[in-house]
Amino acid sequence: MGLKLIVAFVEPDRTEELLAEARKVGAGGATVMSHARGEGRNTVKGILGLEIAAQRDVLFMLVEQSCADRVLRRLAEVGEFDDSPGTGIALKLDVEDALGVRDQMADLFRRMDEPRDPDS
């Protein structure tokens, strides 16, 4: 069984919604880092010409590779990443090895054995 790490940089007010949607398509838990700063291609200037850096939450989700594409696509769809600039980005990384996730792995194996909804 292979693992993937989904990393998403999202608007803080969308974090809970996006986590819930990711769970619907196979993600388990997540680690959330709050108050990350992001800067896009074009910087935004505010009062006195100071740069305004948008606050972001960073979501880390370790998922089984068979559901990784579904999770990534669902995050992008619900978060409107491709439709609205500045709403967020998500990426998928290969995981060579992971320690400290024995309980999560047992849960993944159980969920893999459960029947899937053909519409998901």
C-alpha positions as MATLAB code, in Angstrom:
seq = 'MGLKLIVAFVEPDRTEELLAEARKVGAGGATVMSHARGEGRNTVKGILGLEIAAQRDVLFMLVEQSCADRVLRRLAEVGEFDDSPGTGIALKLDVEDALGVRDQMADLFRRMDEPRDPDS';
ca = [
       0.000    0.000    0.000;
       1.416    3.381   -0.982;
       0.870    6.660    0.792;
       0.541   10.189   -0.497;
       0.736   13.470    1.353;
      -1.822   16.035    0.308;
      -0.761   19.584    1.185;
      -3.258   22.397    0.725;
      -2.839   26.121    1.334;
      -6.317   27.491    1.999;
      -8.197   30.522    3.230;
      -8.695   30.081    6.993;
     -12.458   30.551    6.808;
     -12.678   27.564    4.403;
     -10.545   25.112    6.427;
     -13.335   23.202    8.191;
     -15.439   22.915    5.039;
     -12.491   21.621    3.008;
     -11.495   19.104    5.687;
     -15.071   17.784    5.796;
     -15.143   17.431    2.004;
     -11.770   15.649    1.987;
     -13.068   13.156    4.560;
     -16.088   12.404    2.364;
     -13.793   11.141   -0.399;
     -11.345    9.136    1.681;
      -9.092   11.344    3.786;
      -8.837   10.520    7.459;
      -7.380   13.090    9.795;
      -5.303   16.120    9.055;
      -2.734   18.376   10.613;
      -3.545   22.070   10.273;
      -0.949   24.811   10.569;
      -2.622   28.170   11.036;
      -1.413   31.651   10.221;
       0.980   30.830    7.424;
       1.681   33.736    5.098;
       1.459   33.483    1.371;
       2.485   35.692   -1.481;
       1.297   35.191   -5.012;
       2.785   36.320   -8.275;
       1.378   39.818   -7.795;
       1.774   41.463   -4.400;
      -1.043   43.554   -2.974;
      -0.189   46.977   -1.550;
      -2.196   48.509    1.249;
      -2.026   51.744    3.201;
       1.310   53.578    2.895;
       2.415   51.123    0.213;
       2.937   48.260    2.675;
       2.534   44.758    1.299;
      -0.521   42.809    2.410;
       0.263   39.121    2.808;
      -2.764   36.867    2.982;
      -3.020   34.534    5.964;
      -3.422   30.871    5.046;
      -3.986   27.596    6.796;
      -1.818   24.710    5.629;
      -3.538   21.320    5.637;
      -1.474   18.124    5.707;
      -3.335   14.875    4.993;
      -1.632   11.489    4.804;
      -3.833    9.347    2.563;
      -3.738    5.992    0.835;
      -2.732    6.447   -2.803;
      -5.978    4.993   -4.171;
      -7.961    7.963   -2.828;
      -5.308   10.683   -3.230;
      -6.517   11.932   -6.611;
     -10.131   12.107   -5.372;
      -9.073   14.120   -2.321;
      -6.948   16.490   -4.388;
      -9.686   17.054   -6.977;
     -12.357   17.574   -4.302;
     -10.260   20.184   -2.492;
      -9.679   22.057   -5.751;
     -13.343   21.853   -6.743;
     -14.857   22.948   -3.421;
     -12.108   25.505   -2.760;
     -12.473   26.904   -6.305;
      -8.689   26.905   -6.652;
      -8.698   27.004  -10.449;
     -11.726   29.282  -10.761;
     -10.781   32.126   -8.426;
      -7.184   33.358   -8.090;
      -5.884   33.530   -4.545;
      -8.307   30.986   -3.064;
      -5.689   28.292   -2.495;
      -3.559   25.568   -3.963;
      -3.189   21.855   -3.281;
      -0.512   19.366   -4.194;
       0.209   15.675   -3.815;
       3.575   14.235   -2.756;
       4.883   10.674   -2.647;
       5.606    9.352    0.830;
       8.480    6.932    1.002;
       7.970    5.977    4.633;
       5.949    7.128    7.636;
       6.391    6.381   11.328;
       3.984    6.959   14.170;
       0.933    6.218   12.056;
       0.218    2.585   12.993;
      -3.332    3.309   14.227;
      -4.094    5.349   11.121;
      -2.794    2.541    8.893;
      -5.103    0.009   10.579;
      -8.017    2.384    9.971;
      -6.997    2.791    6.318;
      -6.953   -0.976    5.831;
     -10.428   -1.260    7.393;
     -11.803    1.472    5.137;
     -10.236   -0.124    2.060;
     -12.227   -3.306    2.789;
     -15.539   -1.428    3.082;
     -17.784   -1.183    0.014;
     -17.457    2.143   -1.814;
     -20.250    4.392   -3.024;
     -19.953    4.261   -6.838;
     -20.774    7.989   -7.047;
     -17.782    9.066   -4.951;
];
